[in-house]
Amino acid sequence: MVPLHTFLDDASIFLKRASVSDAVERIIFHSSMTYKVTVLLVFFQLCLVGLAASIPDVTLAPYINLTSSSLLPLSLPLNVRPSDPFVYRVPQSSQLITFSHYTRTLKREDVLACLLEAALEVIKELSLGHDGVVDTQELQANSNRVHLILYPDPRLTWSIWGTTINGISSWVDSYDFLDCEFDIGMFGFPGKFGSGFLVFV
């Protein structure tokens, strides 16, 4: 088995000179032989947190102590569907994700592949020093027939989208990989910072 640090170094170097889709394909190929995709997703979550913390002038609204159960961080996997809508506070952040409109359970591997592709794109942008707004009308990541689609607000930055990916991954893992619509919000700021879908098409 290839040592983990060697694999991650190789993936990091490859990411700097390859397209995101090529990097995802290579990482998933290697992970099928050595490491579970879930382990790699945790690694990329840690990368996102570290990169976001290293970026100056990132302003978050003050933390607010909330008592509503639907606004507390997830702890244990649940065997029931969440309320619709379900407002989820991403741990260690001032960010909210409102999940809604669930219809079916998605294939776990495809959901993780979508999240991994989206996380890699964020990491690539942040590693290049690009933490401006996500300057596009739509972002997509897909695996087979599962699609993660984002429609960013002009205020949405790459680091906020990275935090959203972390939140989505925690939520779907706790709720049996349900499809959903989601809206991105921040404490202390009006309106949505973006919206999207995790959907089977």
C-alpha positions as CSV (number, residue, x, y, z in Angstrom):
1,M,0.0,0.0,0.0
2,V,1.3,3.5,-0.9
3,P,1.9,5.5,2.3
4,L,-0.8,8.1,2.9
5,H,1.5,11.1,2.9
6,T,3.1,10.0,-0.4
7,F,-0.3,9.6,-2.0
8,L,-1.5,13.0,-0.7
9,D,1.7,14.7,-1.9
10,D,1.3,13.1,-5.3
11,A,-2.4,14.2,-5.5
12,S,-1.5,17.8,-4.4
13,I,1.2,18.1,-7.1
14,F,-1.1,16.7,-9.7
15,L,-3.9,19.0,-8.7
16,K,-1.7,22.1,-9.3
17,R,-1.1,21.2,-13.0
18,A,-4.3,19.3,-13.9
19,S,-7.9,20.1,-14.3
20,V,-10.2,19.4,-11.4
21,S,-12.0,16.6,-13.2
22,D,-8.7,14.9,-14.0
23,A,-7.6,15.3,-10.4
24,V,-10.8,13.8,-9.1
25,E,-10.5,10.9,-11.4
26,R,-7.0,10.2,-10.4
27,I,-7.7,10.5,-6.7
28,I,-10.7,8.2,-6.8
29,F,-8.7,5.7,-8.9
30,H,-6.0,5.7,-6.3
31,S,-8.4,5.6,-3.4
32,S,-10.1,2.5,-4.8
33,M,-6.8,0.7,-4.4
34,T,-5.6,2.2,-1.1
35,Y,-7.9,4.5,0.8
36,K,-11.7,4.9,1.2
37,V,-13.2,8.0,-0.4
38,T,-14.6,8.9,3.0
39,V,-11.1,9.1,4.4
40,L,-10.0,11.4,1.6
41,L,-13.1,13.5,2.0
42,V,-12.2,14.1,5.6
43,F,-8.7,15.1,4.5
44,F,-10.1,17.6,2.0
45,Q,-12.4,19.0,4.7
46,L,-9.3,19.6,6.9
47,C,-7.6,21.3,3.9
48,L,-10.5,23.6,3.4
49,V,-10.6,24.6,7.1
50,G,-6.8,25.2,7.1
51,L,-6.9,27.2,3.9
52,A,-9.8,29.3,5.0
53,A,-8.1,30.0,8.3
54,S,-5.0,31.2,6.5
55,I,-6.9,33.8,4.4
56,P,-6.9,37.3,5.9
57,D,-9.9,39.6,6.1
58,V,-12.5,36.8,6.1
59,T,-15.4,38.3,8.1
60,L,-17.9,36.1,9.8
61,A,-20.9,37.3,11.8
62,P,-20.7,36.8,15.6
63,Y,-21.6,33.4,16.9
64,I,-25.2,33.2,18.2
65,N,-26.2,30.7,20.9
66,L,-29.3,29.0,19.4
67,T,-31.6,26.5,21.2
68,S,-33.7,25.2,18.3
69,S,-32.8,21.6,17.7
70,S,-32.9,22.1,13.9
71,L,-30.2,24.7,14.3
72,L,-27.8,22.6,16.3
73,P,-24.8,20.7,14.8
74,L,-25.5,17.1,13.9
75,S,-24.1,14.5,16.2
76,L,-25.4,11.0,15.6
77,P,-26.8,9.5,12.4
78,L,-30.5,9.5,12.3
79,N,-32.8,6.9,10.9
80,V,-35.7,9.3,10.2
81,R,-36.1,12.0,7.6
82,P,-35.4,15.5,8.8
83,S,-38.0,18.2,9.1
84,D,-38.7,20.0,5.8
85,P,-37.2,22.5,5.8
86,F,-34.3,21.8,8.1
87,V,-32.0,24.7,9.1
88,Y,-28.5,23.4,9.8
89,R,-25.7,25.5,11.4
90,V,-22.3,24.4,10.1
91,P,-20.1,23.7,13.2
92,Q,-17.3,26.2,13.9
93,S,-18.8,28.8,11.6
94,S,-21.5,31.5,11.3
95,Q,-23.0,29.7,8.3
96,L,-26.5,28.2,7.9
97,I,-27.7,25.8,5.3
98,T,-31.4,25.3,4.8
99,F,-32.2,21.9,3.4
100,S,-35.6,21.1,1.9
101,H,-37.7,19.1,-0.7
102,Y,-36.4,15.5,-0.1
103,T,-37.7,12.8,-2.5
104,R,-35.2,9.9,-2.6
105,T,-32.0,8.3,-1.2
106,L,-29.0,8.7,-3.5
107,K,-26.2,6.3,-4.1
108,R,-23.6,7.0,-1.4
109,E,-20.5,6.6,-3.6
110,D,-21.9,9.1,-6.2
111,V,-22.8,11.7,-3.6
112,L,-19.2,11.4,-2.1
113,A,-17.7,11.7,-5.6
114,C,-19.7,14.9,-6.2
115,L,-18.7,16.4,-2.9
116,L,-15.1,15.5,-3.5
117,E,-15.1,17.1,-7.0
118,A,-16.6,20.3,-5.6
119,A,-14.1,20.3,-2.7
120,L,-11.2,19.9,-5.0
121,E,-12.3,22.9,-7.1
122,V,-12.5,25.0,-3.9
123,I,-9.1,23.8,-2.8
124,K,-7.6,24.6,-6.1
125,E,-9.0,28.2,-6.1
126,L,-7.9,28.9,-2.5
127,S,-4.5,27.4,-3.0
128,L,-4.0,29.9,-5.9
129,G,-5.1,32.7,-3.6
130,H,-8.5,33.1,-5.2
131,D,-11.0,33.8,-2.4
132,G,-13.0,36.3,-4.3
133,V,-16.6,35.7,-5.2
134,V,-17.6,32.7,-7.2
135,D,-17.9,34.5,-10.5
136,T,-20.2,32.3,-12.4
137,Q,-23.9,31.7,-12.7
138,E,-23.7,28.0,-12.1
139,L,-21.3,25.4,-10.7
140,Q,-21.8,21.6,-11.2
141,A,-20.2,18.4,-10.0
142,N,-21.6,15.1,-11.0
143,S,-21.1,11.4,-10.8
144,N,-23.2,9.1,-12.9
145,R,-26.7,10.6,-12.6
146,V,-26.1,12.4,-9.3
147,H,-25.5,16.1,-9.6
148,L,-24.5,18.8,-7.1
149,I,-25.6,22.1,-8.6
150,L,-24.8,25.6,-7.1
151,Y,-26.3,28.9,-8.2
152,P,-24.1,31.5,-6.3
153,D,-25.2,34.9,-5.1
154,P,-22.7,37.7,-6.0
155,R,-21.6,37.7,-2.4
156,L,-20.7,34.0,-2.3
157,T,-16.9,33.4,-1.9
158,W,-15.0,30.2,-2.5
159,S,-14.3,29.8,1.2
160,I,-18.1,30.1,2.0
161,W,-18.8,27.5,-0.7
162,G,-16.1,25.3,0.9
163,T,-17.8,25.5,4.3
164,T,-21.1,24.7,2.6
165,I,-19.6,21.5,1.1
166,N,-18.5,20.5,4.6
167,G,-22.0,21.1,5.9
168,I,-23.7,19.2,3.1
169,S,-21.4,16.2,3.6
170,S,-22.2,16.1,7.3
171,W,-25.9,16.4,6.7
172,V,-26.3,13.8,4.0
173,D,-24.2,11.4,6.0
174,S,-26.6,11.8,8.9
175,Y,-29.7,11.6,6.8
176,D,-29.1,8.6,4.5
177,F,-27.8,10.6,1.5
178,L,-31.1,12.2,0.7
179,D,-31.5,14.4,-2.4
180,C,-32.4,17.9,-1.5
181,E,-32.5,21.6,-2.3
182,F,-30.3,23.9,-0.2
183,D,-30.0,27.6,0.5
184,I,-26.8,29.2,1.9
185,G,-27.1,31.8,4.6
186,M,-24.9,33.7,7.1
187,F,-25.8,34.9,10.6
188,G,-26.2,38.7,10.6
189,F,-26.6,39.0,6.8
190,P,-29.9,39.3,5.0
191,G,-30.9,37.0,2.1
192,K,-29.3,34.0,0.6
193,F,-25.6,33.7,-0.4
194,G,-26.6,31.0,-2.9
195,S,-28.8,28.0,-3.5
196,G,-28.6,24.7,-5.2
197,F,-29.6,21.1,-5.5
198,L,-28.2,17.6,-4.8
199,V,-30.3,15.6,-7.2
200,F,-30.7,12.5,-9.3
201,V,-31.3,13.3,-13.0
